[in-house]
Amino acid sequence: MEIKEYKANGKLLLTGEYFVLDGAKALALPCKYGQKMSVAYHGMVDDFSWESFDEKNESWFQGSFDKNSLSAKENSDQHIAERLEQIFKAIQKRNASIFKTEKGISINTKIDFPKAWGLGTSSTLIALLSEWAEVNPFELLNETFGGSGYDIACATAQGPILYKKTPLPKIKSVVFEPNYRHNLFFVYLGQKQNSREGIAHYKTLGKVKENLIKEVSNLTEEVLVAKDLSRFEEVILEHENLVSKTLKMETVQKLHFADYEFGTTKSLGAWGGDFILATSKASVLETKKWFDEKGYPVCIPFKEMVL
């Protein structure tokens, strides 16, 4: 039996949320958490099987698909099966030979983070399947889930990147290891956010002015060069207020953490759920205790999250 293994990183978007869709420069962070995929070839059968496992090694989806039509024959979740069919058919357009093997195909995927965290279950899947099928992951993303593509760039990045959405995405590796990184934490709000819904809301605002795109890009650059925690907090606060004003939404600080005493907080990616960034002048234990008592038990230090 021939087995091939693949791995893709999860992602967090530190700056440029929403505006990245219109060409703003964004600072994106690949995560130590991610997804793995194994592809096994065996026997001679006309279908292939799929099974997905979570971080507890528990199966959360199983399905079998016809290798010719790529339609699901059996599945444990019709919505997921239809989404996989869509991805397979988009792959087939670009590399029809990938499904034409006479051998049976068994694909297993495993994430090492809870699905609800929003670290990139979908984007890592697109990256993994693109690598296996040898197709362009950005083209595959555009035809399936959509979005800016920063998450696809993070999937194979070796560290933080500057990302700019253009017809051919511009990806630049950068160093983001500030001397105050021990003061940075990622806190899970416990409200899984659908990024496609967030994007749809942003698009209802109409064409974003060029000066806003430039301002967000400048703030991204300012984050990279902030020499100390105080300056970093100033920049992310300015970024937060700019997005808040544009989206006509309250900042996460005003909504949930008006009494936060150790630093400041910033939304990440689609506002309203998933992870936020928190700065803290307190110890790790004090910081985790504060958020835990507020009902947010998942508080991960920078060095444990960022690749």
N, C-alpha and C positions, 0 to 999 in steps of 0.2 A: 504493500500500500504506500502510495506517495503522499506525503503531507507537506503543505507549505504554510508557514507562519508569518503573520503580519501584525504590526502594532501602530497605533496612532494616539497622539496626545489630545487631551481635553484642552479647553481654552477659557480664558477670561479676557474681557475687553476693558482695559483700564481707562482709556480716554477715547473720545470720538464716537461714542454710541449714537446711533441714528445718523449723525452727520457723515459717518463713514460711507453711507449709501450714496451720498452725493459727491464723493471725492475728497472728503476731509482726511487728513493724515491721522491715523489712530495708533495708539500703543497697545499691542496685544501680547498676552502672556500665555504661552503653552504651559499646561499643568503636568505635574507628576502623575496625576490620575489620568486614565485613558481607557482605551478599548483594544482588545486583541482579537484576532480572527485566525482560525485555522481552516484550511481547505484540504480535504482528503479525497483522493481519487481511488476508486475501487470497482471491481466487477465490471459488468456490462449491462447497464440499465438505462431506461429512457427518461428517468426523472432524477431530480436531486433533492436532497433534504437540507433543512435549515433548522438550527436550534440556537436560541439566545439565552445566555446565563447572566445573572446579576452578580453583584459583589459578594453575595453569600453563596455563590455557586448554585443558586436555585434557578431552574429553567422558567423563563417568563414568556417564551414564544417557541412554538414548534410548527413547522410546515413542510410540505413537499410540493415541488413544482415540476411541471412538464418541461423538459429541456428544449422542446421544439416551440411550443406556444408560449412558454414561460408563465403560464397560468397556474394558480394555486390549485392543487388537487385536494389537499387536506390542510387544515390550519387550526390553530387554537385562538386566533384573533383575526377576524376578517379585515378590519381596518389596516392592521400591520401587514397582512398578506397582500392587500391591494397596493400599499405603498412600496413593498418589495417588488411586486410585479412592475410597477412604474419604473423603478430604478433598473431592474433587469432589462427592460425593453429599451431604456435609454442607453444602457451599455451595449446592447445588441446592435444598435445603430452604428456604434463606433468600432465595435470589434465583434463581428458575428461569429467568429471562430471559437470564442471563449466557451460557448455552450455546446459546441459541436463534437466534443470528445465522445468517444464510444464508452468511456468509463463512467461509472456513477460518480456523482459529486456530493460530498457531505460538507456543509459549511457550519462551523460553530463560532459564535462570537461571545465574548465575555467582557463586561465592563467592571472596573474595580472601584466604582463609586455609585452611590444610590442614583437611580434614574432621575429622581425628582430634583437633584442638585442642579441640573441644567448646564453641566460642564461640556456637553457636546456629544450626546448619544447619537444624534443624527449626523453631525459633521464628521465624527470619527468613522462612522459607517461608510459615508461617501468616500472618505480618504482611503479606507481599507479596500473597498471594492474597486476603486479606481486603480490602486496599485496592483491588485490581483489581475484585473482585466486589461491593464496597460492602456488606460484611457485618461483623458484630461479631467482632473477632479473638479476644476472650476466650471467646465462645460457641463459636467454631470450634475453639479449643484444647481446651476441655472435652470436645468430642465426638470429638476425634482423639487427640492426644498426652497430654492431661491435664497436671497440674502447677499451680503456684501462679499463674502468669501474669506474674511479674515480668519474664521474658524478653520477653514480648509488649510490656510497657510500655517496656522498653529499646529495642525495635526502632524506635520512632518518637520517642524522647526526644532532647532537645537537649543533655543533660548528665546528671550523676548524679541519681538520684531516691531518695526514700523511698517504699517500697512496702508496702502493707498489703492482704492478701487478705480481701476481704469480698464479699458478694453483688454489690456494685458496687465493684470495686477502687479503693482510694484511692492516688492517685499525686501526689506532691509534688516539684517540682523543687527541688534543693538545691545549694548551692555546696560542693564538696569539692575544694579546691585548697590543701591544707595546705602550710605553708612547708617541710615536710620531704618533699614529694612526690618530690624527686630521690633520696630514700633508699628509695623503694618500687619493687619489681620484681615481675613476674609470670613464674613459672618453670613450664614445661610438664613434667609428670612422665613423659610418654610412655606413659601407660596410659589409653586412651580409656575413659571411664566412662559407663555407661548410667544416666542420671539416673532413669529409670523404675524400675530395679532398686533404686537407693538410696532412692527414695521408698517402694517396697514394703517394704523393710527397716524404715524409720522407722515405717511404719503398723503393723507387727507389735508395736511397743512399747505399743500401746494409746493411750488418751486422755492427752495431755500436760497436766500440771497448769498451771492458770492462772498460778501464781507463776513458772513457768519461762518462759512466754510473756512475762510482764511483765519478767522479768530480761533476756531476750534483747533486747526492745525498748529497755530502758534502756541496754544495752551499745551498741546501734546509735546511740543519741543521744550516748553518750559518745565514740564514734569520731568523730562529726561535730565535736565541740567540743574534741577533744584538741589542746592548744596546742603540744606538742612531741613529738618522736619517742619519747622515753622513756615519756610518758603513753600515747601511741598503742599502744606495744608492750605495756604493762600491760593495756590494755583488750582487745586481740585475744588475748592469752594467757588472760585470764579467759574470754573467749568460747570459745576453743578447748577449754579444760578442761571447760567446761560441756557442750559438744556431745559431747566424748569420754566423759564420765561418763554422759550420757543414752543414747548409742548403744552404749556398752560397746565402743568402738573406740579404739585407740591414736591419739594425735595424729601428724600428719605429721612433727613435729619428732622425736618418739621413734622413729618408724619409719625415717626416712631421713636426718635432719639433726641427730642428737644432737651432732655435732662442729662444727656451724655456728658460726663465731666472729664473724661480722660483725653479727649481729642475731638476729631470730627469724623463724619461718615460721608460716603459717596456711593451712589447707585452705579451698577455695572451692567452693561448690555441693555436688555429690555427692562425698562423701569417697572418696578412694582413687585418683583419676585426674585427668586434665585439668590445669588450672592451680592453682598455689598462690600465695599472696602471700609475698614475702620482704622484710624490712627489711634495710638494710645501711648501716653507717657507713663502708664502704670506697668506693672510686671505682667508677665503672661498669665500667671495665676489670677491676679486681680482682674485683668481684662476679661478672661474667660468666665470668671465668677459673676461679673457685672452683667454680661450678656445672658448667661445662663439664668440668672434671677429674673431677667426681663422676658424669659421665654424663648431664648435663642441659644440652644445648647451647642450648636455647631459653630465653633469659632476656631479657625485654622490659621496659625502663624504663616507669614509669607514664605519662609524657608521650607515649610512642609507642603506648600501648595505649588509654588512656581518652579518650573523646570530650570 
